[in-house]
Amino acid sequence: MNTAEVKDTVREYLLREFLPGEDPAELTDETPLISGAILDSISTLKLVVFLEEKFEVVVDAYEAGPEHLDNLERIASLIDRKTRAA
């Protein structure tokens, strides 16, 4: 899966699970998810589980924070690194 496909898949998940009824155009590649309080600790954990199941990767505990999951760009980069390493 390329970067754009990863972003689209994660964007659809976030809109469905955490932002129902929101305008999809408002969720850009740079929208702050954790630092912008869209995701709290529980929803971040749910996102990690989704990423691990959907993309067949393991997200280490140190990667489950804003440095890697704060926006779609960072998430896609993390998944790219994980899938290339596998």
N, CA, C and O atoms as a GROMACS GRO file, in nm:
protein
  344
    1MET      N    1   0.084  -0.117   0.000
    1MET     CA    2   0.000   0.000   0.000
    1MET      C    3   0.089   0.125   0.000
    1MET      O    4   0.183   0.134   0.079
    2ASN      N    5   0.060   0.218  -0.087
    2ASN     CA    6   0.142   0.339  -0.090
    2ASN      C    7   0.096   0.439   0.016
    2ASN      O    8  -0.007   0.418   0.082
    3THR      N    9   0.171   0.546   0.031
    3THR     CA   10   0.145   0.645   0.136
    3THR      C   11   0.005   0.705   0.125
    3THR      O   12  -0.063   0.721   0.226
    4ALA      N   13  -0.037   0.738   0.005
    4ALA     CA   14  -0.171   0.798  -0.013
    4ALA      C   15  -0.280   0.700   0.029
    4ALA      O   16  -0.379   0.741   0.090
    5GLU      N   17  -0.263   0.573  -0.003
    5GLU     CA   18  -0.362   0.472   0.035
    5GLU      C   19  -0.366   0.453   0.187
    5GLU      O   20  -0.473   0.436   0.244
    6VAL      N   21  -0.250   0.456   0.250
    6VAL     CA   22  -0.244   0.445   0.396
    6VAL      C   23  -0.319   0.563   0.458
    6VAL      O   24  -0.402   0.544   0.547
    7LYS      N   25  -0.290   0.684   0.411
    7LYS     CA   26  -0.357   0.803   0.464
    7LYS      C   27  -0.508   0.794   0.446
    7LYS      O   28  -0.584   0.824   0.538
    8ASP      N   29  -0.553   0.752   0.328
    8ASP     CA   30  -0.696   0.742   0.301
    8ASP      C   31  -0.763   0.638   0.392
    8ASP      O   32  -0.872   0.661   0.443
    9THR      N   33  -0.696   0.525   0.411
    9THR     CA   34  -0.750   0.419   0.497
    9THR      C   35  -0.762   0.467   0.641
    9THR      O   36  -0.865   0.445   0.705
   10VAL      N   37  -0.658   0.532   0.691
   10VAL     CA   38  -0.660   0.582   0.828
   10VAL      C   39  -0.760   0.697   0.842
   10VAL      O   40  -0.830   0.706   0.942
   11ARG      N   41  -0.767   0.784   0.742
   11ARG     CA   42  -0.862   0.896   0.744
   11ARG      C   43  -1.005   0.842   0.755
   11ARG      O   44  -1.084   0.891   0.836
   12GLU      N   45  -1.038   0.742   0.674
   12GLU     CA   46  -1.172   0.682   0.678
   12GLU      C   47  -1.201   0.623   0.816
   12GLU      O   48  -1.311   0.639   0.869
   13TYR      N   49  -1.103   0.556   0.873
   13TYR     CA   50  -1.119   0.497   1.006
   13TYR      C   51  -1.145   0.606   1.111
   13TYR      O   52  -1.237   0.594   1.191
   14LEU      N   53  -1.063   0.711   1.110
   14LEU     CA   54  -1.078   0.818   1.207
   14LEU      C   55  -1.214   0.887   1.194
   14LEU      O   56  -1.278   0.917   1.295
   15LEU      N   57  -1.256   0.912   1.072
   15LEU     CA   58  -1.386   0.977   1.051
   15LEU      C   59  -1.500   0.887   1.100
   15LEU      O   60  -1.594   0.935   1.163
   16ARG      N   61  -1.490   0.760   1.071
   16ARG     CA   62  -1.595   0.665   1.110
   16ARG      C   63  -1.600   0.645   1.262
   16ARG      O   64  -1.708   0.645   1.321
   17GLU      N   65  -1.485   0.628   1.324
   17GLU     CA   66  -1.480   0.591   1.465
   17GLU      C   67  -1.481   0.709   1.562
   17GLU      O   68  -1.541   0.700   1.669
   18PHE      N   69  -1.416   0.818   1.527
   18PHE     CA   70  -1.396   0.927   1.623
   18PHE      C   71  -1.456   1.061   1.581
   18PHE      O   72  -1.472   1.150   1.664
   19LEU      N   73  -1.488   1.075   1.453
   19LEU     CA   74  -1.540   1.203   1.405
   19LEU      C   75  -1.665   1.185   1.319
   19LEU      O   76  -1.674   1.244   1.211
   20PRO      N   77  -1.762   1.105   1.364
   20PRO     CA   78  -1.882   1.084   1.282
   20PRO      C   79  -1.956   1.216   1.259
   20PRO      O   80  -1.975   1.295   1.352
   21GLY      N   81  -1.996   1.238   1.135
   21GLY     CA   82  -2.069   1.359   1.102
   21GLY      C   83  -1.983   1.480   1.070
   21GLY      O   84  -2.034   1.582   1.026
   22GLU      N   85  -1.853   1.468   1.094
   22GLU     CA   86  -1.763   1.581   1.064
   22GLU      C   87  -1.737   1.589   0.913
   22GLU      O   88  -1.747   1.489   0.842
   23ASP      N   89  -1.703   1.706   0.867
   23ASP     CA   90  -1.669   1.728   0.727
   23ASP      C   91  -1.534   1.662   0.698
   23ASP      O   92  -1.433   1.701   0.757
   24PRO      N   93  -1.531   1.562   0.608
   24PRO     CA   94  -1.405   1.494   0.578
   24PRO      C   95  -1.294   1.589   0.532
   24PRO      O   96  -1.176   1.560   0.552
   25ALA      N   97  -1.331   1.700   0.471
   25ALA     CA   98  -1.230   1.796   0.424
   25ALA      C   99  -1.155   1.862   0.539
   25ALA      O  100  -1.045   1.914   0.520
   26GLU      N  101  -1.213   1.860   0.657
   26GLU     CA  102  -1.148   1.919   0.774
   26GLU      C  103  -1.034   1.834   0.828
   26GLU      O  104  -0.947   1.884   0.899
   27LEU      N  105  -1.033   1.705   0.794
   27LEU     CA  106  -0.928   1.615   0.841
   27LEU      C  107  -0.819   1.605   0.734
   27LEU      O  108  -0.824   1.519   0.646
   28THR      N  109  -0.723   1.696   0.743
   28THR     CA  110  -0.614   1.700   0.645
   28THR      C  111  -0.498   1.612   0.691
   28THR      O  112  -0.501   1.557   0.801
   29ASP      N  113  -0.398   1.602   0.608
   29ASP     CA  114  -0.279   1.523   0.642
   29ASP      C  115  -0.205   1.580   0.762
   29ASP      O  116  -0.132   1.507   0.830
   30GLU      N  117  -0.223   1.708   0.790
   30GLU     CA  118  -0.151   1.775   0.898
   30GLU      C  119  -0.238   1.807   1.020
   30GLU      O  120  -0.188   1.867   1.116
   31THR      N  121  -0.365   1.768   1.019
   31THR     CA  122  -0.453   1.795   1.134
   31THR      C  123  -0.396   1.727   1.258
   31THR      O  124  -0.372   1.607   1.257
   32PRO      N  125  -0.372   1.803   1.366
   32PRO     CA  126  -0.316   1.743   1.488
   32PRO      C  127  -0.420   1.656   1.559
   32PRO      O  128  -0.524   1.705   1.603
   33LEU      N  129  -0.390   1.529   1.569
   33LEU     CA  130  -0.486   1.435   1.626
   33LEU      C  131  -0.474   1.425   1.778
   33LEU      O  132  -0.574   1.432   1.849
   34ILE      N  133  -0.352   1.407   1.827
   34ILE     CA  134  -0.331   1.394   1.972
   34ILE      C  135  -0.317   1.533   2.034
   34ILE      O  136  -0.387   1.566   2.130
   35SER      N  137  -0.227   1.614   1.981
   35SER     CA  138  -0.206   1.748   2.038
   35SER      C  139  -0.328   1.837   2.017
   35SER      O  140  -0.345   1.936   2.088
   36GLY      N  141  -0.413   1.803   1.920
   36GLY     CA  142  -0.536   1.880   1.897
   36GLY      C  143  -0.656   1.823   1.970
   36GLY      O  144  -0.768   1.870   1.952
   37ALA      N  145  -0.633   1.723   2.055
   37ALA     CA  146  -0.736   1.662   2.140
   37ALA      C  147  -0.846   1.590   2.064
   37ALA      O  148  -0.956   1.571   2.116
   38ILE      N  149  -0.818   1.549   1.940
   38ILE     CA  150  -0.913   1.464   1.868
   38ILE      C  151  -0.905   1.323   1.925
   38ILE      O  152  -1.007   1.256   1.942
   39LEU      N  153  -0.782   1.280   1.954
   39LEU     CA  154  -0.761   1.149   2.014
   39LEU      C  155  -0.716   1.163   2.158
   39LEU      O  156  -0.624   1.241   2.188
   40ASP      N  157  -0.780   1.088   2.248
   40ASP     CA  158  -0.732   1.080   2.386
   40ASP      C  159  -0.656   0.948   2.400
   40ASP      O  160  -0.630   0.882   2.300
   41SER      N  161  -0.620   0.911   2.521
   41SER     CA  162  -0.538   0.791   2.539
   41SER      C  163  -0.611   0.664   2.493
   41SER      O  164  -0.549   0.576   2.434
   42ILE      N  165  -0.740   0.654   2.520
   42ILE     CA  166  -0.816   0.534   2.480
   42ILE      C  167  -0.830   0.528   2.328
   42ILE      O  168  -0.810   0.422   2.268
   43SER      N  169  -0.864   0.638   2.265
   43SER     CA  170  -0.880   0.637   2.120
   43SER      C  171  -0.745   0.619   2.050
   43SER      O  172  -0.740   0.562   1.941
   44THR      N  173  -0.637   0.666   2.111
   44THR     CA  174  -0.504   0.641   2.055
   44THR      C  175  -0.473   0.492   2.058
   44THR      O  176  -0.417   0.438   1.963
   45LEU      N  177  -0.508   0.427   2.168
   45LEU     CA  178  -0.489   0.283   2.179
   45LEU      C  179  -0.572   0.209   2.073
   45LEU      O  180  -0.524   0.113   2.013
   46LYS      N  181  -0.695   0.253   2.051
   46LYS     CA  182  -0.779   0.192   1.948
   46LYS      C  183  -0.717   0.211   1.810
   46LYS      O  184  -0.721   0.121   1.727
   47LEU      N  185  -0.661   0.329   1.787
   47LEU     CA  186  -0.593   0.355   1.659
   47LEU      C  187  -0.475   0.261   1.641
   47LEU      O  188  -0.456   0.207   1.532
   48VAL      N  189  -0.397   0.241   1.745
   48VAL     CA  190  -0.281   0.151   1.738
   48VAL      C  191  -0.327   0.009   1.703
   48VAL      O  192  -0.267  -0.057   1.618
   49VAL      N  193  -0.432  -0.038   1.768
   49VAL     CA  194  -0.485  -0.172   1.738
   49VAL      C  195  -0.529  -0.180   1.592
   49VAL      O  196  -0.500  -0.278   1.524
   50PHE      N  197  -0.598  -0.077   1.545
   50PHE     CA  198  -0.640  -0.072   1.405
   50PHE      C  199  -0.519  -0.080   1.312
   50PHE      O  200  -0.519  -0.158   1.217
   51LEU      N  201  -0.418   0.001   1.338
   51LEU     CA  202  -0.298   0.003   1.252
   51LEU      C  203  -0.230  -0.133   1.250
   51LEU      O  204  -0.189  -0.181   1.144
   52GLU      N  205  -0.219  -0.194   1.366
   52GLU     CA  206  -0.152  -0.325   1.374
   52GLU      C  207  -0.230  -0.431   1.297
   52GLU      O  208  -0.170  -0.513   1.228
   53GLU      N  209  -0.362  -0.431   1.309
   53GLU     CA  210  -0.442  -0.531   1.240
   53GLU      C  211  -0.451  -0.504   1.091
   53GLU      O  212  -0.437  -0.597   1.010
   54LYS      N  213  -0.474  -0.381   1.054
   54LYS     CA  214  -0.495  -0.345   0.912
   54LYS      C  215  -0.367  -0.358   0.830
   54LYS      O  216  -0.369  -0.408   0.717
   55PHE      N  217  -0.255  -0.314   0.887
   55PHE     CA  218  -0.131  -0.310   0.810
   55PHE      C  219  -0.032  -0.419   0.850
   55PHE      O  220   0.079  -0.426   0.798
   56GLU      N  221  -0.074  -0.505   0.945
   56GLU     CA  222   0.008  -0.618   0.988
   56GLU      C  223   0.147  -0.574   1.033
   56GLU      O  224   0.249  -0.626   0.988
   57VAL      N  225   0.148  -0.477   1.123
   57VAL     CA  226   0.271  -0.424   1.182
   57VAL      C  227   0.258  -0.430   1.333
   57VAL      O  228   0.149  -0.453   1.386
   58VAL      N  229   0.368  -0.409   1.402
   58VAL     CA  230   0.368  -0.396   1.547
   58VAL      C  231   0.412  -0.254   1.580
   58VAL      O  232   0.522  -0.212   1.543
   59VAL      N  233   0.326  -0.183   1.651
   59VAL     CA  234   0.360  -0.048   1.695
   59VAL      C  235   0.412  -0.060   1.837
   59VAL      O  236   0.339  -0.098   1.929
   60ASP      N  237   0.540  -0.029   1.854
   60ASP     CA  238   0.601  -0.037   1.986
   60ASP      C  239   0.547   0.073   2.077
   60ASP      O  240   0.498   0.175   2.029
   61ALA      N  241   0.555   0.051   2.208
   61ALA     CA  242   0.500   0.146   2.304
   61ALA      C  243   0.556   0.287   2.284
   61ALA      O  244   0.482   0.385   2.294
   62TYR      N  245   0.685   0.297   2.257
   62TYR     CA  246   0.744   0.431   2.240
   62TYR      C  247   0.695   0.500   2.113
   62TYR      O  248   0.713   0.621   2.098
   63GLU      N  249   0.633   0.426   2.023
   63GLU     CA  250   0.582   0.483   1.898
   63GLU      C  251   0.435   0.525   1.909
   63GLU      O  252   0.380   0.581   1.814
   64ALA      N  253   0.373   0.500   2.022
   64ALA     CA  254   0.230   0.526   2.038
   64ALA      C  255   0.203   0.665   2.096
   64ALA      O  256   0.112   0.682   2.176
   65GLY      N  257   0.281   0.763   2.055
   65GLY     CA  258   0.263   0.899   2.102
   65GLY      C  259   0.258   0.997   1.987
   65GLY      O  260   0.259   0.957   1.871
   66PRO      N  261   0.253   1.126   2.019
   66PRO     CA  262   0.241   1.229   1.916
   66PRO      C  263   0.355   1.231   1.814
   66PRO      O  264   0.334   1.270   1.699
   67GLU      N  265   0.474   1.189   1.855
   67GLU     CA  266   0.587   1.191   1.761
   67GLU      C  267   0.558   1.106   1.637
   67GLU      O  268   0.610   1.134   1.529
   68HIS      N  269   0.476   1.003   1.652
   68HIS     CA  270   0.449   0.910   1.542
   68HIS      C  271   0.303   0.907   1.499
   68HIS      O  272   0.272   0.861   1.389
   69LEU      N  273   0.212   0.954   1.584
   69LEU     CA  274   0.069   0.938   1.556
   69LEU      C  275  -0.011   1.068   1.558
   69LEU      O  276  -0.134   1.063   1.561
   70ASP      N  277   0.055   1.183   1.557
   70ASP     CA  278  -0.018   1.309   1.575
   70ASP      C  279  -0.090   1.358   1.450
   70ASP      O  280  -0.178   1.443   1.460
   71ASN      N  281  -0.055   1.307   1.333
   71ASN     CA  282  -0.128   1.344   1.212
   71ASN      C  283  -0.114   1.232   1.108
   71ASN      O  284  -0.036   1.139   1.126
   72LEU      N  285  -0.190   1.243   1.003
   72LEU     CA  286  -0.191   1.137   0.901
   72LEU      C  287  -0.055   1.122   0.834
   72LEU      O  288  -0.016   1.011   0.797
   73GLU      N  289   0.015   1.231   0.818
   73GLU     CA  290   0.148   1.226   0.757
   73GLU      C  291   0.243   1.141   0.842
   73GLU      O  292   0.315   1.056   0.790
   74ARG      N  293   0.243   1.165   0.971
   74ARG     CA  294   0.330   1.088   1.062
   74ARG      C  295   0.289   0.942   1.069
   74ARG      O  296   0.374   0.853   1.074
   75ILE      N  297   0.159   0.917   1.070
   75ILE     CA  298   0.110   0.779   1.074
   75ILE      C  299   0.153   0.705   0.948
   75ILE      O  300   0.202   0.592   0.956
   76ALA      N  301   0.136   0.766   0.832
   76ALA     CA  302   0.175   0.702   0.706
   76ALA      C  303   0.325   0.676   0.702
   76ALA      O  304   0.369   0.573   0.652
   77SER      N  305   0.403   0.768   0.756
   77SER     CA  306   0.548   0.751   0.761
   77SER      C  307   0.584   0.633   0.851
   77SER      O  308   0.671   0.552   0.816
   78LEU      N  309   0.518   0.622   0.965
   78LEU     CA  310   0.542   0.510   1.056
   78LEU      C  311   0.508   0.377   0.989
   78LEU      O  312   0.586   0.282   0.996
   79ILE      N  313   0.393   0.370   0.924
   79ILE     CA  314   0.352   0.246   0.858
   79ILE      C  315   0.448   0.213   0.746
   79ILE      O  316   0.482   0.096   0.726
   80ASP      N  317   0.493   0.312   0.672
   80ASP     CA  318   0.590   0.290   0.564
   80ASP      C  319   0.718   0.230   0.619
   80ASP      O  320   0.769   0.132   0.564
   81ARG      N  321   0.771   0.287   0.727
   81ARG     CA  322   0.894   0.233   0.789
   81ARG      C  323   0.874   0.092   0.838
   81ARG      O  324   0.960   0.006   0.819
   82LYS      N  325   0.760   0.067   0.900
   82LYS     CA  326   0.732  -0.066   0.956
   82LYS      C  327   0.718  -0.172   0.846
   82LYS      O  328   0.770  -0.283   0.860
   83THR      N  329   0.649  -0.139   0.739
   83THR     CA  330   0.628  -0.238   0.633
   83THR      C  331   0.756  -0.261   0.553
   83THR      O  332   0.779  -0.372   0.504
   84ARG      N  333   0.838  -0.159   0.539
   84ARG     CA  334   0.966  -0.178   0.468
   84ARG      C  335   1.061  -0.264   0.550
   84ARG      O  336   1.140  -0.341   0.494
   85ALA      N  337   1.055  -0.252   0.682
   85ALA     CA  338   1.144  -0.330   0.770
   85ALA      C  339   1.104  -0.476   0.778
   85ALA      O  340   1.186  -0.563   0.810
   86ALA      N  341   0.977  -0.503   0.748
   86ALA     CA  342   0.926  -0.642   0.760
   86ALA      C  343   0.975  -0.730   0.646
   86ALA      O  344   0.941  -0.849   0.641
   0.00000   0.00000   0.00000
